[in-house]
Amino acid sequence: MSGSTEPPRRDRPSAFPERIVSLVPSLTEALFSLGLGERVVGVTDWCIHPADGVKPVPKVGGTKTPDREAIERLAPDLVIANHEENRKRDVERLEDAGLRVWVTDPRTVADGVALLEEMVELGASAEARARVVDPVRAAFDAVAGAPPGHPVRTFCPIWKDPWMSVGGDTYAHDLLTLCGAENVFSDEGDRRYPHVSDAQIVAAAPEVILLPDEPYAFGPREAAVLGQLPVPAAQNHRIHLIDGTLVSWYGPRIGQAIDQLRRLLRVPEGPVHM
């Protein structure tokens, strides 16, 4: 998203909300992980985790197509949105209806960890913080203090026809960089998710290609197509199909994402001595 379509940022609310509508799948999962699931009265169609937790919760449409009237009927005292996933006009319409909206905007892994810590202040217990947040903070601090010595040239698309890549100034880019990747399309024009061609992919010579299963459901067919390109990732069999939440969901999954991505990128454990 860019330009006037982006919702304005809003600070975290100070009061404990009792009725929450979440328009952000990763933050829906975070609310349940923090023991705040009973306060969640509405979620989007894309909020699928935790499966048992969200199943009985009323659905209010998609992240880009929320049903304002349905949200209003739920009478939430807080709606959680995201600067990238939700549209400015939807946020403004909810606010015009008198609803309080918290627009989150993590652009880095550090932002994602800080956001999870802020969510504790919505009313989570000390036990929940110790169980959910502290391990995420520890995982981030450990890797932030041990930067990889030799970043691996990496291509991580998010769409096909045309290919769209993770670009700079995104959470996914920062996570990949933190885990040892050199994002080969981080500076491709002024797009946060640039369009790229087969020729550009070949010229970029990625050593690793990561194919997440969301938002585009990359699978064996796309892996086979990329496997025909004359790039090191194909020649060395380093094209990996991955869980898309690893690169795009900030929240409780951050620790797992760091661990799995570092393994795929073969980053050694512990500090790298330069």
Residue pairs with C-beta under 8 A, 6 or more apart in sequence:
1 83
1 84
1 87
2 192
4 88
5 87
5 88
5 89
6 83
6 84
6 88
7 81
7 83
7 86
7 87
7 88
7 90
7 91
7 92
7 101
7 103
8 88
8 91
8 103
9 83
9 103
9 105
10 101
10 102
10 103
11 102
12 102
12 118
12 121
12 122
13 78
13 100
13 102
13 122
15 77
16 122
16 123
17 39
17 76
17 77
17 78
17 122
17 123
18 39
18 77
19 39
19 41
19 74
19 75
19 76
19 77
19 78
20 31
20 36
20 39
20 40
20 41
20 42
20 76
20 77
20 78
20 79
20 80
20 122
21 40
21 41
21 42
21 43
21 60
21 71
21 74
21 76
21 78
21 79
21 80
22 28
22 31
22 40
22 42
22 43
22 44
22 47
22 79
22 80
23 43
23 44
23 60
23 63
23 66
23 79
23 80
23 81
23 82
23 85
23 86
24 44
24 47
24 63
24 80
24 81
24 82
24 85
24 86
24 104
25 43
25 44
25 46
25 47
25 48
25 49
25 63
25 249
26 245
26 248
26 249
26 250
26 251
26 253
27 80
27 82
27 104
27 115
27 119
27 251
28 40
28 43
28 44
28 47
28 49
28 54
29 47
29 49
29 50
29 249
29 251
29 252
29 253
30 116
30 119
30 132
30 251
30 252
31 37
31 39
31 40
31 80
31 119
31 122
32 40
32 49
32 50
32 53
32 54
33 50
33 128
33 132
33 251
33 252
34 119
34 120
34 122
34 124
34 128
34 129
34 132
34 133
35 124
35 125
35 127
35 128
36 119
36 122
36 123
36 124
37 50
37 53
39 123
40 53
40 54
40 57
41 57
41 58
41 74
41 75
41 76
42 57
42 58
42 59
42 60
42 70
42 71
42 74
42 76
43 54
43 57
43 58
43 59
43 60
44 59
44 60
44 61
44 62
44 63
44 66
45 59
45 61
45 62
46 62
46 63
47 54
47 57
47 59
48 54
49 245
58 70
58 74
60 66
60 67
60 70
60 71
60 74
61 67
61 70
63 82
63 85
63 86
64 85
64 86
64 87
64 90
66 86
66 90
66 94
68 90
68 93
68 94
68 97
71 79
71 94
71 99
72 97
72 99
76 99
77 100
78 100
78 101
78 102
78 122
79 94
79 99
79 100
79 101
79 102
80 101
80 102
80 104
81 90
81 91
81 94
81 101
81 102
81 103
81 104
82 103
82 104
82 105
83 103
83 104
83 105
84 105
86 103
91 101
91 103
94 101
95 101
104 115
105 111
106 112
106 114
106 115
106 171
106 250
107 169
107 170
107 171
107 174
108 171
108 174
109 140
109 144
109 171
109 174
109 175
109 178
109 250
109 254
109 258
110 140
110 144
110 174
111 171
111 250
112 171
112 250
112 251
112 254
113 136
113 137
113 140
113 254
115 250
115 251
116 132
116 133
116 136
116 250
116 251
116 252
116 254
117 129
117 133
117 137
120 128
120 129
120 133
124 132
132 252
135 255
136 252
136 254
136 255
138 255
139 254
139 255
139 258
139 259
140 254
140 255
140 258
143 178
143 179
143 258
143 262
144 178
145 271
146 270
146 271
146 272
147 272
148 179
148 180
148 265
148 267
148 272
149 272
149 273
149 274
151 177
151 180
151 181
151 182
152 180
152 181
152 182
152 207
152 208
152 265
152 266
153 181
153 182
153 184
153 204
153 205
153 206
153 207
153 208
153 232
154 176
154 181
154 182
154 183
154 184
154 206
154 207
154 208
154 209
154 210
154 265
155 165
155 184
155 185
155 201
155 204
155 206
155 208
155 209
155 210
155 233
156 165
156 166
156 172
156 176
156 181
156 183
156 209
156 210
156 211
156 212
156 247
157 163
157 164
157 165
157 166
157 196
157 209
157 211
157 216
157 218
158 164
158 165
158 166
158 172
158 193
158 212
158 215
158 216
159 193
159 215
159 216
160 216
160 218
160 222
162 195
162 196
162 197
163 195
163 196
163 197
163 198
163 201
164 193
164 194
164 195
164 196
165 184
165 185
165 188
165 193
165 194
165 196
166 172
166 173
166 176
166 183
166 185
166 193
166 247
167 173
167 183
167 185
167 186
167 188
167 191
167 192
167 193
167 194
168 183
168 186
168 187
168 192
169 192
170 192
170 193
171 248
171 250
172 247
172 248
173 183
173 186
175 247
175 257
175 258
175 261
176 183
176 210
176 247
176 261
177 183
177 186
178 258
179 257
179 258
179 261
179 262
179 265
179 267
180 261
180 262
180 265
180 266
180 267
181 208
181 261
181 265
184 204
184 205
184 206
185 194
185 196
185 200
185 204
188 194
188 196
188 200
196 204
198 229
201 226
201 229
201 231
202 229
202 230
202 231
204 231
205 231
205 232
206 231
206 232
206 233
207 232
207 233
207 236
207 238
208 233
208 238
208 239
208 240
208 264
208 265
209 226
209 231
209 233
209 234
209 238
209 239
209 240
210 240
210 242
210 247
210 261
210 264
211 218
211 219
211 222
211 223
211 226
211 239
211 240
211 241
211 242
212 218
212 242
212 243
212 244
212 246
212 247
212 248
213 219
213 241
213 242
213 243
213 244
214 244
214 245
214 248
215 244
215 248
218 241
219 241
220 241
223 239
223 241
226 233
226 234
226 239
227 234
227 239
228 234
232 238
233 239
240 264
242 260
242 264
243 260
245 253
245 257
246 253
246 256
246 257
246 260
246 261
247 257
247 261
249 257
